[in-house]
Amino acid sequence: MKNEQTAIKTTYFSIAGNTSLAIIKALAGFFGNSYALIADAIESTTDILSSFLVLLGLKYANRPADKNHPYGHGKVEPLITFLVVGFLITSATIIAYESIKNIRTPHELPKIWTLLFLVPLIAWKEISFQMVMKKAKETNSSLLKADAWHHRSDAITSVAALIGISIALYFGKGYEYADDWAALFASGFILYNSYKIFRPALGEIMDEHLYDDLITEIRKVSMSVDGVVATEKCFVRKAGMKYHVDLHATVDANISVKLGHEIAHNLKDSLRFNIPQLGHVLIHIEPNEYKCC
């Protein structure tokens, strides 16, 4: 429960930050004649919507297991992540379309004061990325990782806006379009980040083998349990913030079924105690039979 509450609190932080920045960027872009800043505001607005989706997803994933969902509701995390990616792709498409349209339309140079907004905004978004990503790693949440990358993509669009506005202002008339080219570049980077968010979420849905380090830790803990001679197959799949494990453990072939059953329970308890992020743990007992050559 601690991880789930941490993730939810982190999402509230993202919503508050993105809302404030979207308003500031939109006003600065409109009054400062900078489409790069307006594009940045569009990206921040989609961040607000996606953060609400993240919040809903985290709360739903936090529901306890029930009759229809014996493994819990954690799989909703990558599903919501796909929706978040959809918002990113939509915002990137809108920004690219408007940028190309503005490149072909004469307009005024951006105002020099717009640069004053960008430096602290870039610093804040990068700090936000680091903070949210840290919490995402602590909680094993793919949704929070997606939310963190929203902050990073927002920082990059702000950097692009800073460069574009600086070029336009430095070179003057004839370079008004540098601001729009910067927004176009930012849309491409948002698409790249969309893939980086989508790929691990797809792996989670498909139960892709991605957890070698965790399997090594599971085997190490298992060998510390009395009665466990070795470990064989070990499969791990992720659902929400929990990892579900299927493990084949080898025990002495001559012990009773009752003792084998006790060893399996001790192994399960030990794994869940030493590796708190584990959810369901299924232990299959194998006999250790020595064959004479």
LOKESE-891357 format. One line per 5 residues: their letters; for each residue x, y, z of N, C-alpha, C. Coordinates in pm, whole numbers, always signed. Atoms other than C-alpha are relative to their C-alpha. Layout:
BEGIN
A> X/Y/Z/X/Y/Z/X/Y/Z ~ ...
//
This chain:
BEGIN
MKNEQ> +81/-121/+0/+0/+0/+0/+85/+126/+0 ~ -87/-117/-7/+290/+236/+70/+41/+46/-139 ~ -39/-34/+135/+410/+222/-291/-115/+65/-76 ~ +115/-52/+70/+60/+283/-423/-31/+143/+42 ~ +26/-135/-50/+7/+588/-200/+107/+98/-46
TAIKT> -110/-84/+48/+349/+726/-297/-22/+38/-146 ~ +25/-25/+142/+262/+692/-667/-114/+99/-19 ~ +115/-90/+13/-74/+867/-622/+37/+143/+40 ~ -44/-134/-43/+81/+1159/-430/+90/+64/-105 ~ -90/-52/+104/+346/+1195/-701/-79/+49/-120
TYFSI> +84/-42/+113/+73/+1218/-966/-70/+131/+29 ~ +59/-130/-37/-99/+1501/-777/+102/+112/-20 ~ -108/-97/+22/+235/+1682/-786/+10/+34/-149 ~ -10/-21/+145/+249/+1635/-1166/-116/+83/-51 ~ +119/-73/+46/-106/+1762/-1216/+10/+148/+36
AGNTS> -11/-140/-44/-46/+2078/-1012/+106/+75/-80 ~ -109/-64/+73/+285/+2153/-1184/-35/+24/-146 ~ +34/-13/+142/+157/+2090/-1538/-108/+105/-24 ~ +106/-99/+15/-152/+2304/-1485/+57/+142/+6 ~ -61/-132/-15/+51/+2602/-1367/+84/+37/-122
LAIIK> -88/-27/+113/+305/+2570/-1648/-76/+20/-130 ~ +78/-14/+123/+44/+2528/-1922/-58/+141/-11 ~ +57/-135/+0/-122/+2857/-1822/+107/+104/-27 ~ -110/-97/+17/+209/+3045/-1798/+51/-1/-144 ~ -53/+10/+136/+336/+2914/-2134/-98/+54/-104
ALAGF> +101/-46/+96/+8/+2983/-2316/-7/+152/-3 ~ +6/-147/-8/-6/+3343/-2194/+126/+64/-58 ~ -127/-55/+50/+363/+3405/-2265/+10/-18/-151 ~ -7/+24/+144/+336/+3249/-2612/-94/+90/-78 ~ +98/-84/+69/+22/+3444/-2706/+43/+147/-4
FGNSY> -37/-142/-6/+140/+3785/-2590/+143/+25/-50 ~ -139/-16/+44/+502/+3719/-2689/+24/-42/-143 ~ -11/+38/+142/+430/+3606/-3049/+91/-121/-23 ~ -86/+118/+14/+600/+3269/-2996/-85/-126/-11 ~ +74/+124/+13/+442/+2958/-3143/+70/-114/+71
ALIAD> -73/+105/-72/+718/+2747/-2988/-49/-8/+145 ~ +53/-1/-136/+588/+2856/-2646/-145/-50/+4 ~ +138/+49/+7/+228/+2792/-2751/+0/-152/-17 ~ -14/+145/+18/+334/+2445/-2871/+37/-66/+132 ~ -41/+49/-131/+499/+2398/-2536/-121/-7/+95
AIEST> +119/-2/-84/+172/+2495/-2366/-96/-114/-38 ~ +84/+112/+45/-18/+2242/-2580/+51/-130/+59 ~ -60/+122/-54/+225/+1972/-2470/-28/-12/+150 ~ +28/+1/-144/+177/+2073/-2105/-148/-29/+28 ~ +143/+27/-18/-203/+2065/-2148/-30/-148/-14
TDILS> +20/+145/+14/-191/+1707/-2276/+60/-73/+120 ~ -58/+59/-121/+33/+1633/-1977/-100/-1/+115 ~ +100/-6/-106/-247/+1745/-1746/-102/-112/-18 ~ +99/+103/+29/-497/+1515/-1915/+57/-139/+24 ~ -61/+133/-18/-254/+1223/-1918/+28/-28/+147
SFLVL> -26/+20/-142/-167/+1280/-1552/-129/-40/+73 ~ +128/+44/-57/-538/+1251/-1466/-25/-147/-33 ~ +14/+140/+38/-542/+924/-1658/+90/-88/+87 ~ -94/+73/-86/-235/+812/-1463/-59/-17/+140 ~ +60/+4/-134/-413/+899/-1138/-113/-103/+7
LGLKY> +110/+96/+3/-724/+703/-1234/+52/-143/-11 ~ -58/+132/+18/-511/+411/-1347/+62/-53/+127 ~ -64/+41/-125/-313/+402/-1023/-104/-39/+105 ~ +104/+31/-99/-629/+411/-811/-72/-130/-34 ~ +66/+125/+40/-790/+133/-1014/+93/-119/+23
ANRPA> -97/+108/-18/-472/-78/-1007/+18/-35/+147 ~ -15/+18/-144/-471/-36/-629/-113/-82/+62 ~ +110/+80/-52/-796/-230/-593/+49/-140/+37 ~ -43/+135/-39/-757/-561/-410/-51/-105/-99 ~ +44/+111/+85/-789/-894/-591/-143/-40/+37
DKNHP> +135/+48/-26/-1143/-1027/-628/-26/-127/-80 ~ +33/+126/+66/-1326/-1327/-773/+32/+3/-149 ~ -23/-12/+144/-1301/-1202/-1130/+142/+41/-36 ~ -137/-45/+24/-948/-1064/-1092/+91/-54/+111 ~ -77/+61/-110/-755/-1310/-870/+143/+51/+11
YGHGK> -135/-56/-3/-423/-1148/-964/-1/+151/+21 ~ +9/-144/-22/-547/-799/-885/-33/+74/-130 ~ +38/-86/+112/-608/-508/-1122/+120/+74/-60 ~ -121/-71/+40/-246/-413/-1196/+20/+14/-149 ~ -20/-7/+145/-265/-482/-1570/-61/+125/-62
VEPLI> +56/-124/+54/-463/-161/-1607/+111/+104/-21 ~ -108/-98/+14/-132/+28/-1570/+51/+11/-143 ~ -46/-15/+139/+10/-56/-1915/-111/+40/-96 ~ +111/-40/+86/-337/-16/-2068/-19/+152/+3 ~ +10/-146/-12/-360/+340/-1933/+122/+66/-64
TFLVV> -122/-53/+62/+0/+394/-2047/-19/+15/-151 ~ +28/-11/+143/-116/+324/-2404/-83/+125/-30 ~ +80/-121/+19/-377/+600/-2365/+86/+126/+15 ~ -91/-113/-21/-109/+836/-2231/+85/+21/-125 ~ -78/-8/+123/+104/+758/-2537/-86/+60/-112
GFLIT> +91/-57/+99/-202/+836/-2752/-11/+151/+13 ~ +2/-144/-23/-221/+1182/-2593/+129/+65/-50 ~ -128/-55/+45/+148/+1238/-2662/+6/+8/-152 ~ -4/+3/+146/+116/+1137/-3028/-94/+106/-57 ~ +96/-101/+45/-191/+1360/-3068/+58/+141/+13
SATII> -58/-133/-20/-13/+1661/-2919/+114/+24/-98 ~ -112/-14/+93/+296/+1597/-3136/-52/+29/-141 ~ +59/-20/+133/+76/+1581/-3448/-55/+142/-14 ~ +55/-137/+4/-103/+1907/-3363/+112/+103/-9 ~ -112/-93/+0/+225/+2084/-3290/+69/+2/-137
AYESI> -66/+8/+131/+383/+1959/-3615/-83/+69/-108 ~ +89/-61/+100/+80/+2063/-3821/+1/+152/+10 ~ +3/-145/-19/+62/+2412/-3670/+136/+63/-31 ~ -134/-52/+28/+439/+2456/-3698/+21/+17/-150 ~ -15/-6/+146/+439/+2376/-4070/-86/+112/-58
KNIRT> +89/-107/+47/+144/+2609/-4122/+60/+138/+30 ~ -59/-129/-38/+321/+2893/-3936/+127/+31/-78 ~ -121/-21/+79/+644/+2840/-4128/-34/+64/-134 ~ +43/-51/+131/+451/+2920/-4445/-78/+131/+11 ~ +78/-122/-21/+277/+3223/-4291/+88/+109/+62
PHELP> -81/-108/-59/+461/+3558/-4235/-57/+44/+136 ~ +46/-46/-131/+447/+3673/-3874/+111/+77/+69 ~ -97/-85/-70/+623/+3896/-3622/+104/-84/+74 ~ -101/+64/-84/+939/+3814/-3429/-54/-21/+141 ~ +41/+17/-140/+891/+3673/-3079/+52/+117/+84
KIWTL> -45/-103/-93/+923/+3919/-2791/+119/-51/+81 ~ -122/+42/-69/+1259/+3915/-2614/-27/-46/+143 ~ +28/+39/-141/+1098/+3884/-2270/-46/-144/+14 ~ +43/+140/-9/+968/+3537/-2361/+114/-92/+46 ~ -115/+80/-42/+1322/+3407/-2302/+10/-9/+152
LFLVP> -10/-3/-146/+1295/+3506/-1936/-84/-110/+65 ~ +85/+105/-54/+1020/+3247/-1887/+64/-138/-13 ~ -40/+135/+38/+1203/+2957/-2044/+106/-63/+88 ~ -110/+60/-78/+1519/+2911/-1836/-49/-62/+130 ~ +50/+64/-123/+1342/+2858/-1500/-98/-114/-29
LIAWK> +93/+107/+35/+1073/+2647/-1675/+74/-129/-34 ~ -81/+116/+38/+1336/+2416/-1824/+57/-67/+125 ~ -58/+54/-123/+1506/+2378/-1486/-105/-73/+83 ~ +107/+61/-80/+1175/+2304/-1312/-47/-132/-59 ~ +48/+123/+63/+1064/+2043/-1567/+103/-112/+12
EISFQ> -103/+103/-15/+1397/+1861/-1547/+3/-51/+144 ~ +8/+41/-141/+1377/+1861/-1166/-122/-90/+21 ~ +123/+80/-12/+1020/+1729/-1196/+22/-140/-58 ~ -30/+131/+60/+1141/+1451/-1429/+79/-88/+95 ~ -85/+76/-90/+1410/+1344/-1184/-78/-47/+122
MVMKK> +78/+34/-119/+1169/+1349/-889/-99/-112/-29 ~ +103/+99/+33/+891/+1152/-1062/+64/-132/-41 ~ -67/+123/+41/+1133/+903/-1220/+55/-76/+121 ~ -49/+64/-123/+1286/+837/-878/-113/-76/+69 ~ +116/+66/-62/+940/+758/-737/-48/-117/-85
AKETN> +42/+108/+89/+860/+546/-1043/+86/-124/+22 ~ -90/+113/-24/+1167/+329/-980/-24/-60/+138 ~ +27/+50/-136/+1088/+305/-608/-126/-86/+6 ~ +130/+68/-6/+732/+189/-676/-21/-103/-110 ~ +12/+92/+114/+794/-16/-995/-123/+29/-85
SSLLK> +121/-38/+73/+517/+180/-1167/+32/+45/-143 ~ -19/-39/+140/+517/+190/-1549/-77/+129/-31 ~ +77/-122/+20/+251/+462/-1530/+77/+123/+45 ~ -80/-114/-48/+473/+689/-1322/+119/+27/-92 ~ -109/-20/+95/+758/+630/-1566/-49/+78/-122
ADAWH> +59/-74/+112/+530/+747/-1846/-22/+146/+39 ~ +22/-136/-48/+439/+1052/-1638/+132/+77/+10 ~ -132/-63/-10/+808/+1122/-1574/+49/+43/-137 ~ -46/-35/+135/+884/+1114/-1946/-80/+115/-59 ~ +73/-120/+40/+610/+1370/-1998/+74/+125/+46
HRSDA> -77/-115/-51/+812/+1606/-1780/+126/+22/-83 ~ -122/-13/+79/+1130/+1531/-1977/-30/+54/-140 ~ +34/-50/+134/+959/+1585/-2314/-41/+146/+5 ~ +36/-140/-20/+817/+1910/-2178/+125/+87/+11 ~ -127/-74/-13/+1169/+2020/-2082/+67/+16/-136
ITSVA> -63/-6/+131/+1294/+1936/-2432/-71/+98/-92 ~ +72/-97/+82/+1017/+2133/-2603/+32/+143/+45 ~ -38/-133/-50/+1109/+2427/-2379/+142/+38/-46 ~ -136/-25/+51/+1477/+2392/-2477/-6/+38/-148 ~ +16/-30/+142/+1372/+2386/-2844/-55/+142/-18
ALIGI> +56/-135/+7/+1163/+2699/-2786/+105/+105/+32 ~ -107/-93/-39/+1458/+2870/-2615/+97/+22/-116 ~ -93/-10/+113/+1689/+2793/-2909/-64/+73/-117 ~ +69/-62/+113/+1432/+2891/-3171/-22/+148/+19 ~ +23/-142/-28/+1342/+3220/-3006/+132/+77/-1
SIALY> -132/-65/-4/+1710/+3303/-2947/+52/+25/-141 ~ -46/-16/+139/+1796/+3244/-3315/-81/+109/-70 ~ +87/-100/+64/+1496/+3449/-3431/+35/+141/+46 ~ -29/-133/-53/+1584/+3740/-3204/+141/+46/-37 ~ -140/-38/+28/+1959/+3732/-3271/+17/+43/-147
FGKGY> -19/-29/+142/+1937/+3725/-3652/-104/+98/-54 ~ +97/-101/+37/+1625/+3941/-3672/-89/-36/-117 ~ +98/+16/+109/+1398/+3989/-3972/+49/-104/-100 ~ -34/+108/+91/+1387/+3689/-4202/+22/-132/+72 ~ -22/+121/-80/+1448/+3444/-3917/-116/-25/+99
EYADD> +116/+19/-87/+1102/+3464/-3761/-40/-148/+10 ~ +46/+139/+7/+1048/+3101/-3862/+84/-95/+85 ~ -83/+88/-86/+1326/+2967/-3639/-80/-50/+119 ~ +87/+36/-113/+1073/+2967/-3358/-92/-117/-38 ~ +90/+105/+46/+839/+2747/-3565/+75/-130/-30
WAALF> -83/+119/+24/+1118/+2512/-3673/+34/-68/+133 ~ -27/+56/-133/+1199/+2468/-3304/-119/-82/+50 ~ +121/+73/-41/+838/+2366/-3235/-14/-130/-79 ~ +7/+120/+83/+853/+2121/-3528/+98/-107/+51 ~ -98/+93/-57/+1170/+1965/-3385/-53/-61/+130
ASGFI> +55/+48/-128/+1000/+1939/-3045/-105/-108/-23 ~ +103/+100/+27/+711/+1745/-3200/+64/-134/-35 ~ -71/+123/+32/+957/+1490/-3339/+55/-67/+124 ~ -54/+57/-123/+1116/+1445/-2999/-112/-60/+86 ~ +114/+54/-75/+774/+1394/-2840/-38/-137/-56
LYNSY> +31/+130/+61/+708/+1112/-3089/+102/-105/+42 ~ -106/+92/-44/+1043/+955/-2997/-25/-45/+144 ~ +30/+34/-139/+953/+969/-2627/-123/-89/+11 ~ +120/+84/+0/+616/+816/-2708/+37/-147/-18 ~ -45/+138/+21/+792/+507/-2836/+69/-55/+125
KIFRP> -73/+45/-119/+1016/+491/-2528/-97/-35/+114 ~ +101/+30/-102/+705/+492/-2307/-80/-125/-40 ~ +86/+108/+50/+507/+251/-2527/+68/-137/+9 ~ -67/+130/+13/+771/-22/-2564/+0/-83/+128 ~ +4/+82/-122/+808/-132/-2198/-142/-37/+44
ALGEI> +139/+31/-35/+431/-112/-2145/-50/-117/-83 ~ +37/+113/+85/+383/-347/-2441/+62/-129/+52 ~ -66/+117/-57/+639/-584/-2291/-70/-51/+124 ~ +71/+38/-122/+445/-582/-1965/-131/-71/-33 ~ +125/+64/+42/+117/-666/-2139/+26/-140/-55
MDEHL> -31/+127/+65/+285/-948/-2334/+78/-96/+90 ~ -77/+82/-94/+459/-1088/-2021/+138/-33/-56 ~ -133/+17/+58/+793/-1038/-2192/+103/-25/+110 ~ -105/+31/-98/+1103/-1175/-2014/+96/+119/+11 ~ -78/-122/-17/+1263/-860/-1875/+64/+12/+139
YDDLI> -30/-15/-142/+1353/-943/-1516/+112/-93/+48 ~ -111/+89/-36/+1686/-1128/-1505/+56/+30/+139 ~ -56/-37/-131/+1812/-933/-1202/-92/-47/+113 ~ +96/+44/-102/+1494/-1010/-1007/+3/-152/+14 ~ -6/+146/-5/+1514/-1379/-1098/+125/-46/+75
TEIRK> -124/+32/-73/+1874/-1388/-973/-20/+18/+150 ~ +26/-25/-143/+1759/-1238/-643/-94/-106/+57 ~ +94/+104/-44/+1471/-1488/-620/+73/-132/+26 ~ -75/+125/-16/+1709/-1781/-668/+92/+7/+123 ~ -89/-17/-115/+1949/-1641/-408/-76/-14/+131
VSMSV> +81/+10/-120/+1676/-1600/-145/-48/-144/+19 ~ +51/+137/-7/+1538/-1946/-228/+102/-96/+59 ~ -103/+92/-47/+1869/-2118/-159/+32/+18/+148 ~ -22/-21/-144/+1871/-1970/+192/-108/-67/+85 ~ +111/+64/-71/+1552/-2160/+284/+35/-147/+26
DGVVA> -29/+139/-37/+1600/-2489/+471/-85/-97/-83 ~ +70/+103/+76/+1512/-2791/+257/+4/+20/-149 ~ -8/-27/+144/+1556/-2622/-82/+140/-38/-48 ~ -127/+49/+52/+1829/-2807/-272/+47/+83/-120 ~ -32/-78/+119/+1813/-2607/-596/-127/+66/-53
TEKCF> +115/-59/+69/+1585/-2398/-817/+12/-31/-148 ~ +0/+29/+143/+1483/-2479/-1171/-68/+115/-75 ~ +68/-105/+75/+1233/-2286/-1382/-44/+114/+92 ~ +48/-118/-75/+1153/-1934/-1267/-55/+100/-101 ~ +66/-93/+91/+903/-1717/-1454/-54/+118/+80
VRKAG> +46/-122/-66/+823/-1357/-1362/-82/+83/-99 ~ +79/-93/+80/+549/-1131/-1495/-46/+113/+89 ~ +32/-119/-77/+459/-781/-1388/-145/+39/-21 ~ +137/-53/+6/+112/-649/-1306/-7/+117/+96 ~ -2/-119/-85/+97/-293/-1179/+136/+18/+63
MKYHV> -126/-18/-71/+363/-248/-912/+50/-131/+61 ~ -37/+129/-57/+383/-618/-825/+52/-95/-108 ~ -53/+102/+89/+574/-909/-978/-52/-136/+47 ~ +52/+133/-32/+406/-1250/-990/+101/-105/-46 ~ -109/+95/+22/+639/-1551/-972/-51/-143/-4
DLHAT> +18/+145/+5/+619/-1916/-1079/+139/-61/+12 ~ -134/+52/-28/+914/-2105/-931/-5/-151/+24 ~ -18/+143/-24/+1018/-2471/-947/+118/-16/+95 ~ -105/+21/-100/+1214/-2564/-633/+24/-149/+19 ~ -37/+141/-17/+1402/-2890/-588/+24/-30/+147
VDANI> -20/+46/-139/+1387/-3079/-254/+38/-147/-2 ~ -36/+142/-15/+1501/-3418/-127/-119/-88/-41 ~ +107/+86/+51/+1300/-3688/-306/-56/-93/+107 ~ +42/+98/-100/+1273/-3900/+11/-82/+59/+115 ~ +78/-60/-108/+1089/-3653/+234/-149/-23/-25
SVKLG> +145/+20/+13/+714/-3673/+299/-63/+116/-77 ~ +75/-106/+70/+456/-3479/+102/-25/+117/+94 ~ +28/-104/-98/+372/-3290/+422/+121/+92/+19 ~ -121/-81/-18/+734/-3176/+469/+29/+83/-126 ~ -18/-74/+125/+758/-3078/+101/-94/+119/-6
HEIAH> +100/-107/-4/+442/-2874/+147/+45/+112/+94 ~ -48/-100/-96/+592/-2697/+451/+116/+80/-59 ~ -113/-69/+62/+911/-2618/+261/-50/+102/-103 ~ +56/-90/+102/+705/-2467/-22/-58/+126/+65 ~ +59/-115/-69/+516/-2243/+224/+110/+88/+60
NLKDS> -111/-77/-56/+839/-2140/+399/+71/+79/-109 ~ -66/-67/+113/+992/-2057/+61/-82/+120/-47 ~ +89/-109/+43/+693/-1849/-42/+5/+117/+99 ~ -3/-105/-102/+692/-1657/+288/+133/+73/-1 ~ -133/-61/+1/+1067/-1598/+269/+17/+93/-119
LRFNI> -11/-82/+120/+1048/-1464/-86/-79/+130/+15 ~ +83/-120/-12/+764/-1224/-7/+49/+92/+111 ~ -55/-83/-107/+936/-1105/+311/+126/+74/-48 ~ -128/-58/+43/+1277/-1044/+149/-11/+84/-127 ~ +18/-76/+124/+1143/-910/-182/-144/+54/+2
PQLGH> +136/-50/-24/+840/-692/-91/-81/+28/-126 ~ +74/-32/+122/+752/-609/-451/-65/-121/-66 ~ +62/+119/+56/+645/-968/-515/-148/-6/+37 ~ +141/+19/-24/+274/-1042/-547/-28/-147/+24 ~ +26/+144/-11/+152/-1397/-606/+130/-78/-25
VLIHI> -117/+87/+18/+422/-1661/-565/-51/-144/-1 ~ +43/+139/+15/+347/-2011/-694/+124/-90/+2 ~ -114/+90/-14/+593/-2281/-583/-37/-140/-47 ~ +18/+138/+45/+617/-2612/-766/+120/-81/+52 ~ -107/+80/-60/+816/-2879/-580/+44/-112/-96
EPNEY> -59/+106/+84/+1051/-3105/-781/+85/-91/+90 ~ -85/+91/-79/+1220/-3421/-636/+144/+1/-48 ~ -143/+6/+34/+1599/-3426/-625/+43/-146/+2 ~ -30/+142/+10/+1675/-3779/-748/+139/-18/-57 ~ -137/+27/+43/+2034/-3893/-774/+1/-131/-78
KCC> -7/+120/+84/+2093/-4134/-1055/+145/-49/-10 ~ -133/+57/+7/+2388/-4370/-1047/+45/-16/-145 ~ -52/+16/+136/+2609/-4368/-1355/+42/-145/-19
//
